[in-house]
Structure formats: C-alpha cells, structure tokens
C-alpha cells in the first residue's frame, strides 16, 4: 500500500498580521499535483486542518477546493482527522455523506474504534483515525471502562487498547493521530495541548502499528528512532522559530509484512520564512535574488546606537519585513540574551514572576493549584468561543 502523510495545514492562519491563504493555496496546489503523479492508495491528513475552530470563509473554500480535486477529480481516498485547532463538529459535518466518495472525516471520537479498510494485493490494511480529544472527552466518548483516563497518555493507551482488542492479527495497521509524543521537538507556533506535562503521550502507547501518521508538532521528525512513528510537520513555516525547517510530506510504501519505506518530498513555498542580520548599510546594499526579497523576514539589526525608521527603510528593499530585533546590551557593552516570552506557557511565565518577587520557586502544592486554575480558565474561554460561535 502506498499513502501520503501530511498534517498541520492551519488554513486561515495569520502570520504577523498577514493572511496566508494565498501562500497555503500555492503549496496545496503543489500537493495536489504530487498526489496526481504519485497515485497513492490514500492520503492521510493528521489534524489541524484549520487554524481555529471558526475558520474564515476563504479557508473553508480552499479546503473544499483541495478535497474536491483529491477525492472527485483524482479519485484518491482521504482520511482526515481533527486536531486541537479544529472544531470537531464543524469539521465532521456531513461526514456520513462524504464516505460514499471515500472522504473519511473524523472530527470526534466515537464509542467504537473502527478502522477504514483498504485492500492491496497482499491483503487488508486497517487505517485507524484517532482525532485529538482531551481526556475528559475521551472518558465521555468511550464510556464504561475508561475511568482510568486522566491524561493524554492514558487516553491514547485506552483508545489503542480498544483498537487492538478488535483488530485482526492478519491485517496490517496504520494509526492517524494528533498528539504530542514525549521527546518531540516543539516550535513556538504550536498551541500547547495542556498545562504542565499531562499533554504528552509516551512512544510505547503507539507500539504495534505498522505506521503512525502524527500531527501537532510542526517539525518533521522520527520519534525516538522508531522509524514507523513520524510527524510530517506543518504545510508551511508558521513562525520564525521554524526558519531552518524543510517543509514537505511523507510518501510511504508499506509491504506485505507491514514494513514501511518513507520518502520525504519537499514543497516549495510561495515565500520563504527567514532570519537575516547585519548593519543597516549591509542589509540595504546586499545582493539578493529578486524572489528572495519577497520572503517573510525577521531582521536583526546590529548597528550601534539608534537607527532611524528601520522598518520603512528596510521595506523599500524587503517588502515583507515582519519583525525587527536589536541585540540587547549588558553593562560594559556585552551582548545580552533577550528573554522571548512568546515561547513560554502561562505557568512558566507566572513561575518566573513568582520567583522574581519571592526569591524562591513555587512549592509543588502551589504549582498544582496554579495548573488547575489555568486549565479552568482555558476551559471557560473555549466554552465562551463555542457559545459565541453558535
């Protein structure tokens, strides 16, 4: 069986105030042509289809265009799950109707953990879609016997346990999931799945599948040297923290024994996301290819002293300068590291503030109380968003 693994499209994303729909369409049309040429047996999309629960109309239109090309024009089956950015109910609207055209959309968990059945000349492959769900949602969906689900790891183990209970040993298996597997490399553009460490899933929870197609982490990576457990990474670079990433999709060949050969195929962005540095004179005089001048840039200006209108002057050469940085100086003129609060969780920020004010770390009890408070605030905020949208 041949299939393509992709994830984290984040349709409707804003990047420093710029709508990325045209950039996403540029990449997705490449993806459609790749599917046309590769002729896979299936396309697996591992969550975070949209960037937010209520996506803008142009994002919905783009997804509709892409899925119509894949399913109706090229006639390749698509298995698509909800991620933590998606609204399960909105994403899975009319999913029972879509199945007739081999578009398999899983927004929320059902009580039954059934697979999507594929056949090749070696036999049957079961593809199990496991959309993102918080532990409380998993307990509600699975019902009796799921009382031990208290975190994302125990939730995934409960789900996989039920999959294996009904899985035929003669069939090969693929899991499509959206989770933060312990040991994965994070980026600042990812939304934390939970407060503290309760959002991680151990690699061993995913053992036994011929291939695990993961979404959530934006960097393509293999988990703990387990070749069959992989993140495809995001469609595009969604933060300057990802400037060094090479974005693409995984083309996977599974043989009759369930062993997989993986090829990563790169996608060329409409505009790259890069970091550059230098003095204003160096930056303005640099020889840059015409296309590269249009890239989304974070610029570190190394001039000593004040610089007059750096953004306006730089945008005459680089029209998509998104961020300007200056190296900070300690006493004596030595460069200091800037603390980047964008990469910190609410708990980490408050913990640093607490230590700054009190001169000591929070106790375990204080930390647990803070985690509970922040999670409760997050739940209430999500309820408000859903109620307003409805």
Secondary structure, 3 states (H helix, E strand, C coil): CEEEEECCCCECCEECCEECHHHHHHHHHHHHHHHHHHCCCEEEEECCCECCCCCCHHHHHHHHHHHHHHHHHCCCEEEEECCCCCCHHHHCCCHHHHHHHCEEEECCCCCCCCCEEEEECCEEEEEEEECCCCHHHHHHHHCCCCCCCCCHHHHHHHHHHHHHHHCCCCCEEEEEEECEECCCCCCCCCCCCCCCCCCEECHHHHCCCCEEEEECCCCCEEECCEEEEEECCCCCCCCHHHCCCCCEEEEEEECCCCCEEEEEEECCCCCCEEEEEECHHHHHHCCCCCCHHHCEEEEEECCCCCCCCHHHHHHCCCCCEEEEEECEECCCCCEECCCCHHHCCHHHHHHHHHHHHHCCCCCHHHHHHHHHHHHHHHHHHHHHHHHHHC
